[in-house]
Amino acid sequence: MSTPGRPEEDHGLRLAPFRGLRYVPERVSGLAAVTSPPYDVVVRPDGLHHLQSADPYNIVRLILPQAATPGTRNQQAADTLHRWMTEGVLAPDPEPALYVYEQRKGDLLQRGIIGALALTPPAEGIVLPHEDVMPHVVADRAALMRATAANLEPLLLTYRSGGNATGSTAVIERTILRSPLLATTTEDGFSHRLWSLTDPAELAEVTADLSHRQALIADGHHRWATYLRLQDEHPAGSPWDSGLVLLIDTARYPLQVRAIHRLLHRLPVADALAAVAATFRVREVPGPLPHALEALAAAATAGNAFLLAGDGAYHLIDRPDEALLSRTIPADRPEAWRSLDATVLHATLLDHVWSIPDAPEDIAYIHDTEAAVTQAERHGGTAVLMHPVREEVVRNLARQGVTMPRKSTSFGPKPATGLVLRSLDLS
């Protein structure tokens, strides 16, 4: 077994072709109308309803089924998937393939390869998580995957090559010169294109290139933990030994790293500010929101900083008391972990100063900054706006086997859900 961060030669990433399950364009109003963001990004009821109304076959009916009980929801998703396949709304590709996937919006260009990745435990140093997970979320995703026997959306994983157009990158850049399987533009302005890779020589080229690579989980920690749980429930050699992923070479196609914000449902802004007044510097900064975020970014260069909102104003809190940090942050972790904003938020502010449990009824995790502020204002809570962590900090901690507090980062752009699925019954 190799040490974390150093997979053995020819014991790195193993990405296998699979028979992609895809929407039949003639059966839906449009490919853009049946796609969705990943399940955990669809956080607002209005967002869910918007997707459901976009097309009767929108993928959100599979990834976030709506029913009275969890068991009923999961069975509904399974029945829906089976019906769509029987009716020809979803159809499997004729032969196993890897899939080249491209996203583009303005100057932002993202390309990678989708396939069924062999599952490995973190100790092998091949796929590295960087965030903690919540058991109840893993249990929820596992129940849905068991019921549907499908990987409904790819995880986002990254690796770093030397940045040259060789190996997998060379295959990708040859492939995009061909006609795609599909092309669509979603309402967020991103264009999406997908190609299949079936040529044995090209598949071998990808396999050889990835065989000594390691990957960082950029998005999908709960689904990766779900993959590992379900693998343990099935005999070795079954389709459950692999899971659907999108692999991106960030040396060639850098990802954007954004923060994930917190909405504290039961804590009014006035109470939040009163509690931190003695141990943080507190300043009101002028809006609108983009200007307030600039103030947060400037303060973050000098240390831990957070922007609180929800009362119609923006409050910057920074320069935490060192004695408070020493009392509240575990000393048995690397300094890079101890100084993370997410660490200070959870260990110091949430656990100690505000005494807020990390439970769904108390905290919501929201990717969109404006949505976090709007919901805080609407319901009298506090939005805690975060500054993003650099990718190299995340990767270096992961290589040391150190996980960050959950929902510490948001890597993107995230793959659209619904362009290609993996049915384990077809594997």
BELZI-V488644 format. One record per residue. D_FIRST is the distance of its C-alpha to the first C-alpha in whole Angstrom. Layout:
BEGIN
d_first=D_FIRST
d_first=D_FIRST
END
This chain:
BEGIN
d_first=0
d_first=4
d_first=7
d_first=9
d_first=12
d_first=10
d_first=8
d_first=8
d_first=12
d_first=13
d_first=10
d_first=12
d_first=14
d_first=16
d_first=20
d_first=22
d_first=26
d_first=28
d_first=31
d_first=32
d_first=35
d_first=37
d_first=41
d_first=44
d_first=46
d_first=49
d_first=48
d_first=48
d_first=50
d_first=47
d_first=43
d_first=44
d_first=45
d_first=43
d_first=40
d_first=38
d_first=36
d_first=33
d_first=34
d_first=33
d_first=35
d_first=38
d_first=39
d_first=43
d_first=45
d_first=47
d_first=44
d_first=44
d_first=47
d_first=47
d_first=45
d_first=46
d_first=49
d_first=48
d_first=48
d_first=48
d_first=45
d_first=43
d_first=39
d_first=39
d_first=41
d_first=37
d_first=35
d_first=38
d_first=40
d_first=43
d_first=44
d_first=45
d_first=42
d_first=38
d_first=39
d_first=42
d_first=40
d_first=37
d_first=39
d_first=41
d_first=39
d_first=38
d_first=41
d_first=42
d_first=39
d_first=40
d_first=44
d_first=43
d_first=41
d_first=44
d_first=47
d_first=45
d_first=44
d_first=41
d_first=40
d_first=37
d_first=36
d_first=37
d_first=34
d_first=30
d_first=30
d_first=28
d_first=30
d_first=31
d_first=32
d_first=35
d_first=36
d_first=39
d_first=41
d_first=44
d_first=42
d_first=38
d_first=36
d_first=33
d_first=31
d_first=28
d_first=27
d_first=26
d_first=24
d_first=22
d_first=19
d_first=16
d_first=14
d_first=11
d_first=10
d_first=11
d_first=8
d_first=6
d_first=9
d_first=10
d_first=13
d_first=15
d_first=17
d_first=20
d_first=22
d_first=23
d_first=24
d_first=27
d_first=27
d_first=30
d_first=29
d_first=26
d_first=28
d_first=31
d_first=29
d_first=27
d_first=31
d_first=32
d_first=29
d_first=30
d_first=33
d_first=33
d_first=30
d_first=30
d_first=28
d_first=31
d_first=30
d_first=27
d_first=25
d_first=25
d_first=22
d_first=22
d_first=20
d_first=22
d_first=23
d_first=25
d_first=28
d_first=29
d_first=31
d_first=28
d_first=26
d_first=26
d_first=28
d_first=31
d_first=30
d_first=31
d_first=34
d_first=35
d_first=35
d_first=37
d_first=40
d_first=41
d_first=42
d_first=40
d_first=40
d_first=41
d_first=42
d_first=43
d_first=44
d_first=43
d_first=46
d_first=43
d_first=44
d_first=41
d_first=41
d_first=39
d_first=38
d_first=36
d_first=35
d_first=34
d_first=31
d_first=32
d_first=32
d_first=30
d_first=30
d_first=29
d_first=26
d_first=25
d_first=25
d_first=24
d_first=21
d_first=20
d_first=21
d_first=18
d_first=15
d_first=14
d_first=15
d_first=14
d_first=17
d_first=18
d_first=20
d_first=24
d_first=25
d_first=25
d_first=22
d_first=24
d_first=24
d_first=20
d_first=20
d_first=22
d_first=20
d_first=18
d_first=20
d_first=22
d_first=19
d_first=19
d_first=22
d_first=22
d_first=21
d_first=18
d_first=20
d_first=22
d_first=23
d_first=22
d_first=18
d_first=19
d_first=21
d_first=24
d_first=23
d_first=25
d_first=23
d_first=25
d_first=25
d_first=26
d_first=27
d_first=29
d_first=30
d_first=30
d_first=30
d_first=32
d_first=31
d_first=34
d_first=34
d_first=34
d_first=37
d_first=38
d_first=41
d_first=42
d_first=45
d_first=46
d_first=47
d_first=50
d_first=50
d_first=52
d_first=51
d_first=47
d_first=49
d_first=51
d_first=48
d_first=46
d_first=50
d_first=49
d_first=46
d_first=45
d_first=48
d_first=49
d_first=51
d_first=53
d_first=52
d_first=54
d_first=53
d_first=53
d_first=49
d_first=48
d_first=50
d_first=48
d_first=45
d_first=46
d_first=47
d_first=43
d_first=41
d_first=44
d_first=43
d_first=39
d_first=39
d_first=40
d_first=38
d_first=37
d_first=40
d_first=41
d_first=44
d_first=45
d_first=48
d_first=50
d_first=53
d_first=54
d_first=53
d_first=50
d_first=49
d_first=47
d_first=45
d_first=43
d_first=43
d_first=42
d_first=43
d_first=40
d_first=41
d_first=40
d_first=37
d_first=36
d_first=37
d_first=35
d_first=32
d_first=29
d_first=29
d_first=25
d_first=24
d_first=24
d_first=27
d_first=27
d_first=26
d_first=29
d_first=31
d_first=30
d_first=33
d_first=31
d_first=30
d_first=34
d_first=35
d_first=33
d_first=33
d_first=37
d_first=39
d_first=38
d_first=37
d_first=39
d_first=42
d_first=43
d_first=41
d_first=40
d_first=37
d_first=35
d_first=36
d_first=38
d_first=41
d_first=41
d_first=39
d_first=38
d_first=36
d_first=38
d_first=37
d_first=40
d_first=42
d_first=46
d_first=45
d_first=43
d_first=47
d_first=49
d_first=47
d_first=48
d_first=51
d_first=52
d_first=51
d_first=51
d_first=48
d_first=46
d_first=44
d_first=41
d_first=40
d_first=37
d_first=37
d_first=33
d_first=30
d_first=29
d_first=26
d_first=25
d_first=25
d_first=23
d_first=20
d_first=20
d_first=20
d_first=17
d_first=15
d_first=16
d_first=15
d_first=18
d_first=20
d_first=24
d_first=27
d_first=27
d_first=29
d_first=29
d_first=29
d_first=30
d_first=29
d_first=31
d_first=33
d_first=32
d_first=32
d_first=35
d_first=34
d_first=36
d_first=36
d_first=33
d_first=32
d_first=29
d_first=31
d_first=28
d_first=31
d_first=31
d_first=28
END
